[in-house]
Structure formats: C-alpha cells, structure tokens
Amino acid sequence: MKSTTLVILFGSIGFIIIGLISLLSKKMKRYFKESGAYKDTDNFMKYNGIFNLSLGLIGLILGILDIILVGVSKYIIVIYIIFIMTLSILQNRTLKKYRNI
C-alpha cells in the first residue's frame, strides 16, 4: 500500500471522527452555546458534522479506489484534493450565516 493511500484513508477517518463528534457531542454543543459565537448552535453543529462526514466518506471511497486501481493514483489524489477544497469552501460559506462575529 502506498503512502498516499494511507494519507487519504487516515485523513478520511479523521474527518469521519470529527463529523461524528460534531453531531453527537452534547458537551461540545453546550460549549458553543455558552461561547455565544454562533446564532444557532444546533444547526451549525449539524451542518459541520454533515460536511465532515461527507468529506470522510468521499475520501474512504477514493482511498479504496486508489488501492484497487493502481495506475490512476495521480488522478485519485487530484480528485481528493479538489473535493476537499470544494467542500471546505462550501462549508465556510454555509456556516458563515450562523456566526455572531
């Protein structure tokens, strides 16, 4: 297994963990509510979790494809980077409306 495949898979697992924590952690929701940085903490946490889970799932799929399709590894890495950039920009724009700052 190549190192690029491992980076894609471990990064994707990290995004999934962050997404699950964002969706399920009551302590984190309470912290964000108390901080006053967000107008609607519940929706902020929900969308943040959804974006991170989708990044993680896309990454896992691409990581598995990278293992199966040996000759197209360069293209898979580029697609993974494009997905991360696109979803990160979309996440930033979507979550901006929930900020008080």
C-alpha positions, 0 to 999 in steps of 0.5 A: 500500500502506498503512502498516499493511500494511507494519507487519504484513508487516515485523513478520511477517518479523521474527518469521519471522527470529527463529523461524528463528534460534531453531531453527537457531542452534547458537551461540545454543543453546550460549549458553543452555546455558552461561547455565544459565537454562533446564532444557532448552535444546533444547526451549525453543529449539524451542518459541520458534522454533515460536511465532515462526514461527507468529506470522510466518506468521499475520501474512504471511497477514493482511498479504496479506489486508489488501492484497487486501481493502481495506475490512476493514483495521480488522478485519485489524489487530484480528485481528493484534493479538489473535493476537499477544497470544494467542500471546505469552501462550501462549508465556510460559506454555509456556516458563515450565516450562523456566526455572531462575529 
